[in-house]
Amino acid sequence: MPIDNKSISSWVRQARHRAKKHNIYSDLEVADVTTIIQGTGGTCSYCGKEAETLDCPFPLRDEGPHVPANVVPCCKGCKSVKNNNDIVRLFSNGHIPSERYVTLIQELLKRRGGERIKAHVKRATGLGDE
């Protein structure tokens, strides 16, 4: 069943609450999520099946930003496999082929808030400390 407007509104509201709870920058609107879903054709960003829910590739609990660049449509199977880990886990366990992984990361970095994803990854990996 495709993601409907009521589900989008509920997800955004819950994500805002989680962002506030973790004291995370939040700049995401329902219209942003609707545009993201339309841009992907309503398919799971991880496996390409029909998306049934939404996911943050970089979880809010790990200080992932609450911005359009950190939201993807997702099927329930991939969401279950990913759990509350970041997208790297799906890639490292072979659930996402490398081509899809690289394409997705490039797409996320181009979206509004992409600079926050880049900063989050640098901070999380220590790559910006050189």
N, C-alpha and C positions, 0 to 999 in steps of 0.2 A: 504494500500500500504506500503510495507516494506521500511525501511530507506535505501536510496542509498548513494553512495560515495559522490555525489555532495552535498546532504543535510548534510552529516556529516561534510564535509569541510566548508560549510557555517556556520553551527552551531558552530564549533570550532573557526572559525574566529570571529564571533560575540561575543562569550563568552570571547575570549581573549581581545577584545575591552572593554567589560564590566568590566573585571577584572582590566585592566589598568586604566579605569575610576575611579574605587573604590579603586585603589592602593592595589590590592590583589595579593598575590603570585600566579603565573600562571605556571603550568608545565603539560600541556596537549597537546597531539599530535593526529592527525587524526588516526594514527595506534592504539593508546590506545583505542579510541572510537570504532573502528572497532573490536578490540579484545573483548571489553565489550559486544557489540551487539552479536557477535558470541557465547560468553560464556553464554548468556541468551537465545539463540535460537531465538532472535528477538522478544521476548515477553515483554510486559509491566512489569516492576519490581514491580508495585503497585497492578495490578489486574490480570495479566497473559494473557490478550488479546494481539493481534498483536500490536507491537509497531510501531508508525508512526512518532515519534519525539524523542527528547532527553530532559532530565531534570536534574537540579541540586537539589538533595534532600535538600541541605542546600544552599539557594540562595546566589549568589554573592553580592547582595545588602545588605545582612545581614552578610557580610564578610565571607561567606562560601568559602573555598579554591577552586581554579580552577585546580583540580588534578583528575586523574582517579577515585579515591575513591569517588568523588562527582559528578559522571555522571551515569545516568541510562537511558535505553530505556524506553519510556513511550507512552501510547496511548493518543490521544487527549482528551478523556473524563476525564482521571485522571489528565492530565495537567491543564485542565479547572477547575476542582474541587480544586486542590492544589493551583492554581493561582501562586502568587509569595511568598507563605508561605513555611515554611520548612515542612519536612515529618511528623513531629509530628502532624500537623493539620489533615493530612489524617488519621492518626491513631486515634487521639482523637475524630474525628467525625464518626468513625466506617467504614471509606472507606477501610481501610486496616485491615484485621484480625490480631490479635496479633502474631500468628505464622509466618505469612509472614513478618510482621514488624521486629520482632526479627531476623529472618533469613537474611533479607535485611541489617539490621544494621551490623550484624556479617560479611556479605560478603563485605560490604563497608570498614570495618576496616581492612580486610585482603589485600585489593588492595594497589597498590603503592599510597602513599599519605594518607593512612589510619590514620597515626599518626596525620596528620593535621586535619582530621575530628574529631578525639578524642579531640584534643586541642580546636577546635572550639566549640564543644558541652560543654566541661568543662567551657570555657569562657562565652558562651551564657547562661548557666544555673547557673553559679556560684558554681558548684560542686567542682571545683578545688581550691576554696578559704578556705577550711577547715584546 
